[in-house]
């Protein structure tokens, strides 16, 4: 039997990790050719995306542990 909530949380985790990867790729692409202000903005975006990804992972792990699915 599938757990709908787990599927939703897995999808959210995949979305947030993809967003993190995209932000990181953009930072790497622009590094060395952008202004200091733009670099700092991109770096903040990477940090925010990383935190969202980590939160999504923790939420998924907590659900699996509590629900046993």
N, C-alpha and C positions, 0 to 999 in steps of 0.2 A: 504494500500500500504506500502511496506517495504522500508526502506531507506538503501541502500547498504553501504553508508558511516558509518551510525550508527552501522550496523552489524560489519563492519570492526573495528570500534573503540571499540565496546564491546568485540570483540575477542582479540584485543590488550590489553585491560584492564584485561581480564581474564588471558592472558598469563603472563603479568607483575605481577599480584597479585600471581599467582602460583609460579613464580620465586622468589618473595619476601618470600613466605611461605617456599619454599625449602631452601633458604639461611638461614632463621631464624632457621629452624629445624636443619640444619647442625651446626650452631653456638651452639645451645643448646646441641646437641649431643656431640660436641667436648669440650664444656666448662669444665674446671677443669682437663682435661687430655691432653691438647695441650700446646705448648709453648706460651709464651707471644706474640711472633711475629706472630704465626699462629692465635692466638685469635684476634689480632689487624687487621690482613688481613681479617679474616672472618667477623669481625665487620664492616669494611669498605665495604665489599661486601653486607652486610645486608643494610647498609645505602644507598648505590647506588641503590639497588633493590627497597627499599622503595621509594626513590625519583622518580624512573622510574614509579612505580605504581601510585604514586600521580599525576605525570604529565599526565599519561594515563587517569586517572579519570577526571582530570580537562579538558582535551581535549574533552573527551566524554560529560561532562556536558556543556561545551561551545557550542559544536555542537548541542546538544539537544535544548539548549536555543535559539540559533540563527536560527536553521532550523525548530524548532517546531515539531520534530518527536519523 
